[in-house]
Amino acid sequence: MELAQMQKSLQDYTKSLFLEGVLDSQFLQLQQLQDESNPDFVSQVVTLFFQDSDRILNDLSLSLDQQVVDFKKVDPHVHQLKGSSSSIGAQRVKNACVVFRSFCEQQNVEACHRCLQQVKQEYYLVKNRLETLFKLEQQIVASGGMIPAMELGF
Amino acid sequence: MEVCNCIEPQWPADELLMKYQYISDFFIAVAYFSIPLELIYFVKKSAVFPYRWVLVQFGAFIVLCGATHLINLWTFTTHSRTVALVMTTAKVLTAVVSCATALMLVHIIPDLLSVKTRELFLKNKAAELDREMGLIRTQEETGRHVRMLTHEIRSTLDRHTILKTTLVELGRTLALEECALWMPTRTGLELQLSYTLRQQHPVEYTVPIQLPVINQVFGTSRAVKISPNSPVARLRPVSGKYLLGEVVAVRVPLLHLSNFQINDWPELSTKRYALMVLMLPSDSARQWHVHELELVEVVADQVAVALSHAAILEESMRARDLLMEQNVALDIARREAETAIRARNDFLAVMNHEMRTPMHAIIALSSLLQETELTPEQRLMVETVLKSSSLLATLMNDVLDLSRLEDGSLQLELGTFNLHTLFREVLNLIKPIAVVKKLPITLNLAPDLPEFVVGDEKRLMQIILNIVGNAVKFSKQGSITVTALVTKSDNRAPPDFFVVPTGSHFYLRVKVKDLGAGINPQDIPKLFTKFAQTQSLATRSSGGSGLGLAISKRFVNLMEGNIWIESDGVGKGCTAIFDVKLGISNESKQSGIPKVPANPQHANFAGLKVLVMDENGVSRMVTKGLLVHLGCEVTTVSSSEECLRVVSHEHKVVFMDVCMPGVENYQIAIRIHEKFTKRHQRPLLVALTGNTDKSTKEKCMSFGLDGVLLKPVSLDNMRNVLSDLLEHRVLYEAM
């Protein structure tokens, strides 16, 4: 694939992520922080996010599968996930976490299970998309090109 | 013929006597034989008889006796030696047994007697127990009655029901003829018959409270038997043939909420009592039993408690109703006030527009007219018209402004302007009048007075104009000095006002001194009230609405300043001083930056040491990335303990994440304050939180944090925050 084409598809892909609400402007902030002195900032942060979130989701599944759910343990996990996802701009994950937290407060086990599914869904979605994004970027870099800066119209 | 030892009748046998003896002996023998049989039979039947051995002995004795008598039958006629032998054996045996029995009986009979006594004793005991059972049963009955009565009384909170129920139940339980309750009147000097059992509408009957019988009853908590002829017991007209039943009276304490609030009424005792009078049916021989009296006493106590509860409930319900009424009234009043304000605002808005339009027309046309060719008289007339209409326009503006100021709906229009020019303009406006009055005006501007400032130019001009105008108005001679300077906190100011110059603001102080009429120090407070003017003949002619100072004061307050007047007395002139807060503008041109304070450009934070504390790894990394991008030297920690260990005076700012619910996160701020006692060594503390509400902000302030930031932080936001923070050392705007 031609470099220009790759760059265009990367731009379109990123734009679609924003339009769908999978990512928000915080992700742009992260990209702004990436410069020559810190070339892998975004991928580092995102990798850390994936590691953290995998662990948290595991813990959440375990906690919710207990006979008697201890909401005092569940809530901090969700809070943590919410914080992480809002730090990198994973908007849908963050929103799902907000809903999750409110059901945690109500101690509604059924709803919490549903929320967990929802969160997992959104998380795998954003993970998937970001991994695709990074692959595209790597392809561009491997072809010797520059990753175009994102201009957002909104 | 053998010689026998038996006793033989030596006289010729009397055949008749013989026969009778024969028969008697026979019957005796039969009886003697049948008695043991009977004994054996009955003993076998009873099986509890303890003295079997005695019976056996007795039986043996009787049998042998019988045998002896039987054998005797054969001795009447000649008999053989065998018979005699048998007879002798029998007799010997009988003797032995009877002696043994006799001896035995000596032991047995006392036992048998004691059994009898024990039996008597047990019977007595049984009788006693029966009596006690009877007593307990009566007590239990009484207790049951009391419980039932109490339950009835306490199941209602209505005072009348309580009392009525008490009387009814007591009447029923004790089968009373009449039951009455006397309550103390309001004055406390009389007892009034309030409730009776049988009479439906009790007569309004009172007795004085100081009767000896009543004192006797009130003096003790027990039920007291009183005479049926006492005034409290005579409830019905007495017809002579009745033998009145016994009457008992008991006191019922009326409890108050607080028995300790004693108004000094010496006649009233602190405890008030009601009197309950109970009458047994007449013409019955019934007497008051102890347990009945006890029942009455217990009931009286319960009634007291129930009554006080009912009274308290009544009070609280009344209070609540009162409050609700008041609430409703307040609500209505508030709504009316709101309507009134709305109506006034509407009126003002309409009138404002309606009045200004013709006003403008008049002023504009008069000015135009002034420009044309006019004769001197015409010119004078036009000038008067112009002056009057300007005055009227000003008056209208003033009224409108003041009402808006009072509403709080007036807002300052901030802009950048040239302060020096403003003063000069004011002076130019006033100069003509001053020259006419021959009052020299001087303007002194302090050298450090900033030239370009941010504030509400129009209103500031209004204030200065008003003050200087007043000075000119009320001076007949002397000079007027206007001084403007930047004030520092050690200048003389009213004691309750402290000026703290911050970075991009300063306080402008303007002093207008005149040597004119002066003001009586007592009148100074009145100066700033609307429509009031110090009445002195000399100033009557100066006109003016009296609103000027009031409006100026409002404007000065809006600009976070203060205004006051000092005078040494009438005829000694006065000085008007005011402070207002203005912003310093960086721009040298009047381009008008709307925000205060001004935004510095790309600030450089190279090498600024900061500390980031965040439990969340991802957000920690992001914050660090932000700060690194801005050039800071960032250390990260993930817990408050680590933060305390690592923080040092080299760190200029500490960013701490306080997202987790609870107060623990804020403790770190307190500990840092404790660690760094010198203010300049302490790093600035900024909280990063997802919550932007007022309570979070207040919490942060109360824990000594210097600023709050909303997560997630954007690059520009962080940049601005850092620069503001380092400039002012305080930041509460980046929300």
Boltz contact constraints between the chains, C-beta under 6 A:
constraints:
  - contact:
      token1: [A, 26]
      token2: [B, 712]
      max_distance: 6.0
  - contact:
      token1: [A, 29]
      token2: [B, 714]
      max_distance: 6.0
  - contact:
      token1: [A, 29]
      token2: [B, 715]
      max_distance: 6.0
  - contact:
      token1: [A, 32]
      token2: [B, 715]
      max_distance: 6.0
  - contact:
      token1: [A, 33]
      token2: [B, 625]
      max_distance: 6.0
  - contact:
      token1: [A, 33]
      token2: [B, 629]
      max_distance: 6.0
  - contact:
      token1: [A, 41]
      token2: [B, 625]
      max_distance: 6.0
  - contact:
      token1: [A, 45]
      token2: [B, 621]
      max_distance: 6.0
  - contact:
      token1: [A, 48]
      token2: [B, 617]
      max_distance: 6.0
  - contact:
      token1: [A, 48]
      token2: [B, 618]
      max_distance: 6.0
  - contact:
      token1: [A, 48]
      token2: [B, 621]
      max_distance: 6.0
  - contact:
      token1: [A, 49]
      token2: [B, 618]
      max_distance: 6.0
  - contact:
      token1: [A, 52]
      token2: [B, 617]
      max_distance: 6.0
  - contact:
      token1: [A, 52]
      token2: [B, 618]
      max_distance: 6.0
  - contact:
      token1: [A, 80]
      token2: [B, 616]
      max_distance: 6.0
  - contact:
      token1: [A, 83]
      token2: [B, 616]
      max_distance: 6.0
  - contact:
      token1: [A, 83]
      token2: [B, 619]
      max_distance: 6.0
  - contact:
      token1: [A, 83]
      token2: [B, 659]
      max_distance: 6.0
  - contact:
      token1: [A, 84]
      token2: [B, 616]
      max_distance: 6.0
  - contact:
      token1: [A, 84]
      token2: [B, 618]
      max_distance: 6.0
  - contact:
      token1: [A, 86]
      token2: [B, 712]
      max_distance: 6.0
  - contact:
      token1: [A, 87]
      token2: [B, 618]
      max_distance: 6.0
  - contact:
      token1: [A, 87]
      token2: [B, 619]
      max_distance: 6.0
  - contact:
      token1: [A, 87]
      token2: [B, 622]
      max_distance: 6.0
  - contact:
      token1: [A, 87]
      token2: [B, 712]
      max_distance: 6.0
